[in-house]
Amino acid sequence: MDLFAGIPRGPNQWDGHSTAEKYERLDEATRLLSEQRPDITQQRSS
């Protein structure tokens, strides 16, 4: 759980997404992050 220490805990609701939709969302978030922070992508591919 140490990896998630910065994420606030509290009530939340599942929106009914499927596993496939979850990974589509993660792919999109990763793409957007790599556009905003290309230095992160470059570090990982080295």
QUIVENVEN-V805584 format. One record per backbone hydrogen bond with DSSP energy under -0.5 kcal/mol. CO is the residue of the C=O (numbers start at 0). NH is the residue of the N-H. If there is no record, write none. Layout:
# QUIVENVEN-V805584
{{CO & NH} {CO & NH}}
This chain:
# QUIVENVEN-V805584
{{0 & 3} {1 & 4} {3 & 6} {5 & 7} {17 & 21} {18 & 22} {19 & 23} {20 & 24} {21 & 25} {22 & 26} {23 & 27} {24 & 28} {25 & 29} {26 & 30} {27 & 31} {28 & 32} {29 & 33} {30 & 34} {31 & 35} {32 & 36} {36 & 39} {36 & 40} {37 & 41} {38 & 42} {39 & 43} {40 & 44} {41 & 45} {42 & 45}}
